[in-house]
Amino acid sequence: MKPNLLLSIFIAVLYCFTANAQKGNHTFALGKQAFLLDEKPYHIISGEIHPARIPKEYWRHRIQMIKAMGCNTIAAYVFWNYHETTASEFDFTTGNKNITEFVQLCQEEGMWVLFRPGPYVCAEWDFGGLPTYLLKIPDIKIRCMDPRYMAAVNRYVKALAKEVKNLQVDKGGPILMWQVENEYGSFGNDREYMNTLAKMWRNEGITVPYYTADGPTQYMLDAGSIEGAAIGLDSGSDSAAFAQATLHNPNVPVFSSESYPGWLTHWGEKWARPDTNGLKKEISYLLENKKSFNLYVIHGGTNFGYTAGANAFNPTQYQPDLTSYDYDAPIDESGNATPKYHMLRRLISAYTGKTPPPVPAPVAHFAIPSITLKKTHNLFQYRLPTIRTPQPQPMEYFDQNQGMILYKTTLVGHKSGKLKIWEPHDYALVFLNGKFIDTVFRDGGNWEVDLPKSDVKNPELMILVEGMGHINFAQFMIDRKGITDRVTLNGMTLMNWESTLLPLDEAFMKTKQPDAVSVAPDLPCNFFAGNFDLNNTADTYFDMSGYVKGVVFINGHNLGRYWHIGPQLRLYCPASWLKKGTNEIVVFDLHATTPQPISSYKQMQ
């Protein structure tokens, strides 16, 4: 037998034993400074992934990749709004919404779990994980003791606890700790709210220790911590950060709950590429000093469909997140190990003295030759019910939370001049008498359009608004989509509107058909479609550089948004969304009027 084969067998047996060692009930407790697993100090080396951002078919592969980097734990956010899109209707069973199966897979692979259920999570995810049906309540207040918000939270707590409470470490499962809220000290100071959340989970059978996660500053820790809970630091990168937490509470363990190997990117920015030397220095400090830590994120995945969130730090700012959540993470968007991965793998192995299992084989990728598309129809060919209101209302008031909404009115009095939208959330196209006039993007507060004179007696104004993701962090999270207040023309408020709902989600694309009415050939907002045949399937990236702004559907699956301002010009498509034989691609573009061929590639860039 060859020595390297013998070594591989030994490692496999060793890690099989490690996985089996998780079986049966264990104890996990908070010592004064250390985490205690079965009453012995335990050094958490965690990597974070989000099951909602990863096709279920790849869950095990990603877990194995994390283990092969040397981690012993997996942290996972649960996105409340991914599981309860409609009030009181929960889905924890279909596709990659089966959170129980995900946790069980972690255990099968010998990994412990840090459970991060929110209810608020941030995560560059739409509305920070909160369900957008809450925004139908005009004066709703979130992340506080508003009774309407708390009633919804209580439903979620009961539903989720029922799914996973038997997977806690003291019941034979892999869940070691449970996070309460997330970075609350960056948002509010309602101590009753935080303590009530903690009691809610306890009442539903959550028995493992709690932790909170906040920035390493005194005011954030004062507002966001819970008595008796471990303190997570976002991030705990040096001795000063840990000293601050110890000063706040010297009687609980402190760890870096989010150490950042990468960073997020917004549309119109350059790809975030944090310095790898800085990461190496930070992780070396944590390892040398036996500080537990969680890499946020070790693998980001994808904001499929309309799940990407946005940032805003003043009333007129708006920074929507990319569809890709690659994050410059150690494991890239489609599951490949990067140089950063191998650096961390060597570093962790050197400090722990343990040889991790072999890195799993990479997932297959392929390139698809050029696909010919043709224009099939225009958005304005859909003849759908309209809703009459005195002034425009946001789409959430009509039980729509994503996609597009079309507003229409007849101009009386002023018929040209300065048109202003108060406020366009988030990207608007303005039409006069069926002709495209201009666009308005929410960011920056420049919401005016010059409306030209018209020889039409009763000009028709249409405003199509695309929601690009609800704000997920800080003080401006009450972020409804569409037109949120009013529209003025030369200061006159325009009244009497008709609204048409155009969610453009997978259900809409499957069930709604356009009418055979003619539209001008140069009218924007067109659908393009094409077919392509495959003999086999693999992961791929569809290149959208020939188009302007819109979304892509592959065999009915929404890959997400694209936008020519970049930096992302290619959309990731997992093999599981393709099939042998004939496949269909559908593109909806807000501006393109002629079809362009589309090719796919093995990688993002």
N, C-alpha and C positions, 0 to 999 in steps of 0.2 A: 504493500500500500504506500502511495506517495505521501511524503510528510505534509504537504499542503492540504491534501484530502483528509488526512487524519486530523489536522488542526480544525478543518471546517466541520467535521463530524463532532469533535469535542465541543466547539463553540455552540453548535446546534443543540447538543444535549444539555449544555449548561443553561442556555436560554429557555429551553423547554422546561427545565427544572424551575427556573425563575418564574415562568408563567404559572406553573402548577403551584408554586409556593403562595400565590395569591388566593388560592381556593380556601374556603372556610372563612369564618369570622375573624376579624382582626380588630385591633384598637388603634385609634389615631387620636392624639391629644396634643394640646399646646403646653409645652414646658415654659419655664420662665424666659428662656432664650432660644430653645431648640424645639423643632417639631419632633414628636415621639411616635414612632410606628412600633406597635407591640412593645411599648415602654423603652425603646431604644432610639437614640437620635437618628433622624432621617433627613438626608440632604436632598431636597427637591431640585431636580434638574428637569425643567418642563419646557415643552414646545407647544405653542398654541395653534390650533386649526379650528375651522368653523364648518360643521357638517353641511350647513345650508349652502355653502359656497363651493362644495366639492361634489361631483356626481357620486351617488351612492356606490356605484361600481368600483370607485377608486378609494373608498374609505380605508379598506384594509391596507392597500399599498401605501397610502400616506402615513398611516400609523406605523407601519414597518419602516418607512423612511425615517421617521422621527426616532424610533428605537435604535436604528442603525447609526444615527448621529451621536448616540450615547446618552440620550434622555431616558429617564425612568418614569416620567409623568407626562400627561397630556392635559392641557387646559382647553376648554371649549365654551364658547358663548352659545347660548340659546336665544334665538331671536323671536320674541313674543309674537310680533306681527307676522311672522312666517307661518306660525301655527294657528293663529286666530285672525284670519283676514276679515271675517264677518263676526260680529258680536255674538258670543256664546257658542260658536261653531269651531271646535278645535280639531286639528288634524295632527296626530302624532304617529301615524302609521304608514302613510303612503310615501313612496320614493325616499328621498333623503330628508324627509320630515320625521323619520322613525328614530327619534333620539335614544330610545331604549336600546335599539339594535346597535347604534353607534357606541354607546357606553359598554355594551357587552363585547363588542369587537375589541375595544381597548383592553378589556380584561383578558380576552382570549390571547392577545399578543403580549401579555405580561406587563401592561402599563397601568399605573394609577391615574386618577382623574381629579383635576381641579374643576369644579362645576361652576359656571358663571351664568346664572339664569336671569340676571337683571332684577327687576323688570326693565330698567333702562340699561343699555350696554354701550352706547356710542358706536364704535366699531366701523365708522364710515358706512354704516348701513342705514337705509331709509328710516328717518325719524328715530334713529338710535334704538330701533327694535320695538318702539311703542306702536300700538295699532292705530292706524290713521283714522279709523272710525271715530276715535275720540274727538277729532277735529270738527265733527259735525255739531258738537256742542259749542255754541258761539263764545261763551265765556269760560271755557274749560281751563283749569290750571293743572299742570302736570308736576309730578315728582314732589308732591306735597299732600297734605291731608284733605284736599278737595274730595268730598264724599263721592262724587261721580267717578273721579279717577280711581279712588281707592276701591270702589265696588268692582270696577273692571280688573284691577290688580288682584283682588281677592279671588275672582273667577279663575284667573291665570294661575295663581299660586296653588289652588286646589287641583286644577287639571294637571299641571306639570308634576307636582309632588306625587300624585297618584301613579304617574308613569315611571318614576325613577327612585322612589324612596326605598325600595327593596334592593337597590344597587349601591347603597352606602357601605362603607368599609365594615361597619359593625354588624352588617347583615349579609356578609359574604360577597359584597360587590367591590368595585374599585374606587368609588368616590371618596376621597380623603377629606376634602374641605368644600365649603359652599360659600360663594361670595354673595354679599348683600348689597344690592344696588351697584353703582359703579361711578367712581370719581365724583361722588356727590359733593365733596368739598369744593369742586370747581363750579358748582351750580347754585346750591342753596344751603340753608342752615336749619332746616326743620328737623330737630332732634326727635320729635315725636314720630315723624314719618319714618325715620330710619329704625327706631326701636319697634314701631308697629310692624314693619316688614319682617324684622327678625322674629317677632312673636308669631306672625302669620305662618312662616315656614315651620317653626317648632310645632305649632298646632296641627300641622298637616303631616307630622311624622319625620321631619328632618332633624336628625340627631347629631350629625357630624359637626366638628368645629366650624365656626364662621370665620371669614376674613373680609376686610374691606380693601379697596384700592384707591389711593389718592396721591396727588403730587406731594413731594417731600418738603412741604412748607407747613408752618404752624397753623395758619388759619384753615388750610384745607384739611389737615388732620383733625382739628377741633370740630369742624362741621361735618366731616364725612365718616368718622370712626364710630365704632360701637364698643361699649364696655365689654371686655372679655374676648373680643375678636382679635385674631392675628392681624397685623398691620401689613398691607401690601403697599409698596411704593412704585409709582409710575413716573420715573423709574428710580430704582435704588442703585445708583451707579458709582457711589463712592462712600467713604466713611462719614462724610458730613451728612449725607442723606439718612444713613442708618442712625447716626447720633440724634438727628432731629426726631425720628420716630421713637427712639428709646427714651428721649426726654419727654415725649408725649405720654408714653406708657411703658415703663421698664419691665412690666410683668408678663408680656406676651412676645412671641417670636415676631421678627420683622423679616420680610423678604422682598425681593424685587419682583413685583407681580407683573410688570411689563418692562422687560429690557428689549430695546428696539434694535434689531439687526438691519432693519430697513425703514422705509417711511412711505406715507401715502402721497398720491399725486392727483392734482385736479386737472380738468380740461384746460388746455391753453398753457400749461406749464411744461418745463422740461421734466423728464423722468427723474424722480428722486433716487439718488445714488449716494447714500451716506458713506462716510469714510470707514473702510474696513479696519484700519488700524485702530481707530477709536473703539470699535466693537470688540476687537481682540483685547484691548487694554481693560475694558469694562468687565468682560467675562472672565479674564484672568484674575482681576481683583475679587470677583464673586467666588470663584473656585478656590483661590488661595485662602480666602477667609471663611470658607465653608458657609457662605451665604446662599440660601436657597433662591432660585430665580426661575422666571418663566419668560421665554423668548416670544415676544409679540411682534409679528407672527413668524412662526417657523415656516409656514406655508400659507399663503393668502387665499389662493383660488380665484373665483370669479364672481362679480356682481351680475349674475344672469338676469335677464329681463329688466325690470324697473326697480331693482333692489338697492342700487347705489344711493348713498346719502350725499350730503353737502355740508360745507362749513360757512359760517358768517360770523364776523366779530364786530360789525357795526350795522345799523339799520338798513343801509343800502348795499352792503356787500353780499355777494353770493358766489360760492366756489363749489361747483358740482364735482363729485368724484368720478373717476374713470370707471368704465365697465370692468377692466382688468383690476384685480386686487393682488397683482404680483408682488407689490410692496418691496421689491428688491430683496425678497426673503431668501433664506438659505435653500429652500426648495421652491423652484419657480412655479409659475401659474399652472403649468401642465404636469408638474410632478418631477421635474428633473433636478438632480443635485447640482448645485452651483459651486464655484470655487470657495465661496463663503461657507457653504455646507462642509466641504472637506477641511477647511481651516478649523471650524468649530469642532468637528469630529476628532481631529488630531489633538486639539486643545483639551477637550473634555477627557479623552482617553489618557492623556499624559497626567492630568491632575487626579483622576479617580483611580488610575492603575488598572482599569478594566478594558478589555478589548471588546468593542461592540460587535454585534453580528454583521455579516457582510451587507453591503448596500444592495438593496433589491435592484433587479434589472430595470432599466428605464421603460416607461410605457412607449409603445410603438407610435411613431408619428409618420405622416406622409404628406405629400403635396398633391393637390388636385389641379390638373391643367385648366386652362381658361374655360369658363362657363359663359355661354351666351344667354343674355337676358333680353326680355322684351317688355315694353310697357303694357300693363294689363288694364289698369283703370286709375282713376283719380279719386282722392279722398272726398271730393265734393259730389261724387256720384252716389254716395250712400244717402238714401232717403230714410231718415230716422226720426223718431218722435222729437218734438221740441218742447222746451219748458219755458213758459213766460214768467218773467219777473220784472219789477219796476227798474231795478238796477242789476248789474251782473253779480252773480254769486259764485264762490269758489266751488270746484268740483266735489269736494268732500260733502258739501251740503246736499248733494244729489246722490250720495253713496258711491261716488267714484273717487278712487284714490290715486290713480296713475293715468298715463297716456295723455290724450288731447281733449280739449273742450273748445267748441266753436260758439262764439257769441255774434249775434246779428241784430242790427237795429236800422231804422230809417232816420236819416238826418232831417231835422226840422229846425228852422232858424239858421244858425250857423251851418254852413255846408262845406267849408274849406278853412284852412288855417292850421293852428297848432293843436294837434291831437295829443292828449296825455293820458296814459293808463296809470291808474292808482290802485294797485301796483301790479305789474306783470310778473306772475310767478309760473314759468321762469323765462320762457322764450316765446315771443309772440310774432306772428305774421299778420300784417294789416292789409286788408283788401278794400277797394272802393269800386262799387259797381262791377264786381267780379274780376277786377284787375289787381294784381299784386302791387303794393306800394312800397313797403319797407318792413324791416324787422326791428324788434326791440328785445334786447337781452337785459335781464334784471340787474346784473352786476353793475354797480357804479351809480345807479340812480338816474341815468339819462333815459327817461321813459317817454320822450316826445317824438312825434313824427309829423312832418309837414304834409298835410292833406291837400292835394291840389284841387283847383276849381273843377267843377263838373258841369256839363250842359244837361245833365239829367235833373228833372224837376224834383224828384224825391230820391236822392242818392242813397244807396244801400251800403252800409259799413259792416264789414265782417272782421272779427279778430279771432284768429286761431291761436290758442295758447297750449304749449307743451310744458308739462311738469317734468322737471329734471332731477327730482329727488328731494325729499323733505330734509331740512337741516337736522343734523344729528348731534350737535354739541353746542354747549354754552347757552347764552341768554335769548336767542332768537328762534327757539325750536317750535313755537306756535307758528307754523309755516304752511298755510293752506295754498292750494294750487289753482291756477286760473287767474281770474281778475278778482282781487280780494276786497275792493272797495267800490270804485266808480271809474268812469271815463269822462273826460272833459274835452270840449272843443272850444278854444279861445276862452276858456274859463267857464263855459256853460256846461252843466252836468247833463249828459245824454241819458235819456230815459227810455223805458219800454223795450226790453231786450228779449230775444229768443235764444235759448241755449240748447246745444246739441251735444250729447255725450259720445265721445269717441275714445274708449279706453285702449283700443289697439293692443289688447292682450291676447293670449293664446285662445281664450274662449271666443272673443270677438272675431278673430281671424278665421276660426273654424265655423262659426254659425252665421255671420253676417255677410250678405252679398250685395254688391253695388247694383244700381239700376242702369239700364242701357240708355243713358241720356248723354248727349254730346257736351263736351267742354272744350275750351280753347286749348290748342296743342301746346301753347307756351305757359299754361297754368301750372304752378308748382303743386307740391303735395301729391306725388305720384307713387304708384306701386309698380314694381318691376319683378318679373319672375322668370325662372329658368329651371331646367332639369339637368341632372348629371348622373351617369351610371358608375357604379363601383363594383369591383370584384371582391373587395375586402374593405374593412373599416380600420381606422386608426385616428388618433388625435390630429387636429390640423388647425391652422389659423387662416380665416378668410380675410383677404385684403380688400379694404373698402376705400382705398385711396382714389378711386375713380368717381366716388360719390361725395356728397356734401355733408348732410346731417340727417340721421334717422335711426332706424332699427332694422335688424335682420332676423328672419325666421328660417330655421332649417328643419324641414319635416314637421313643421308646426311648433317647434321649440324656439323661444325668444332668446337669441344669443345676447342681446343687450344693445345699448346705444353706441353709435359711432359719431364722430364729428371731425371735419377736415382740419380743424385748428390743432388737432393732436394733443399730446404726443402719440396717443394710441391710434393706429390706423388699421390694425388687424384684430379681429375678434376670435377668441378661442372657442373651438367646437370640440367637445369630447367625442370619442369613437361611439359611445352609446347612443348618441343622437343621430348617427348615420346608420345606413343599412346597405346590405348587399342588394344590387339591382338599382332601380331608379329612385333618386332622391330629388327633393324640391327645395329650391331657395327662393325666398320672397324678401324683397327689400322695399321698405317704405322710406322715401326720402322727402324731406320738407322743401327742397329747392331744385333738385335735378329734374330736368324735363325730358332727357333722352337717356336710354339705357346704355350702360357700359359693361363690358365683360368683367368677370370676377374670377380671380385665381386664389388658390390657397397655398400656404407654405408650412414648413415643418416647425417654424419658430416665430416668435413675436416680431423680431427684427432681423 
